Amino acid sequence: MKVDLTSLSLNLSADSNEVVNYRRDPQNYVTQLFGAQLPAISTGFFNVYMSQGIMVNPHWHTNVNELVVVITGEVIASVFNPFTQRLMTYRLKPGQVVQLPKGWFHWIVSLTDNTFIMAIFDQPTPDVVYASDFLRFLPKEVAERAYCVNPEEFAKAVAPISQSAILGPPVNCGNRETSPACTQPAQYVSTSYPDLQPEQLVSNALSPYRTQQMYPYGADPNRFWW
């Protein structure tokens, strides 16, 4: 929408804390500022607050490029390059950023408590497609035909995903005795690669993703996002 910058009623200020996009619990939530709140804005952004081991779940955007800025805490950001078929993984501290191109599959894991990141977009409103929605709506018969997986096992694996998963793991995930990814959240934190550069992290990320199936509710957590 075109904004009349000469209007006497022009407003150029807003509070990005007012609109809560998603709340997992008091320490893990997302607020937003987009065009609906501030018509004069030509960009838009999420404020994302996370504690240790919480992740911005896998997703992609159909209409925007994203710039993630770490304000406090430390995160691992992973993005899949569809042109080179490489998983690019970066460890980021305050003041560091990662660019996530439009349409590229990505996710972010918090390595510390009190993590605060800003996800800034180059349009006033982003479209978001969650991998959780793809998984929960994919018919088991299609999964079998497309990927040669056991349809009943696939259906069982994705059954816990009852709605869009934004910040994970789900709040009730610790109640699932069969899920090490949920019952041992501390394993999300890496202590094995403290001195690796981003290029080395990418190299280490390739092998697990090419040799193991990705089941976020039952896989080894370190294999899920490294």
Buried (B, 14 or more C-beta within 10 A) or exposed (E): EEBEEEEEEEEEEBEBEEBEBBBBEEBBBBBBBBBEBBBBBEBBBBBBBBBBBBBBBBBBBEEBBBBBBBEEBBBBBBBBEEEEEBBBBBBBEEEBBBEBBBEBBBBBBBBBEEBBBBBBBBBBEBEBBBBBBBBBEBEBEEBBEEEEBEBEEBBEBBEBBEEBBBBBBBEEBEEBEEBBBBBEBEBBBBEEBEEBEBEEBBBBBEEBBEEEEEBBBBBBBBBBBB
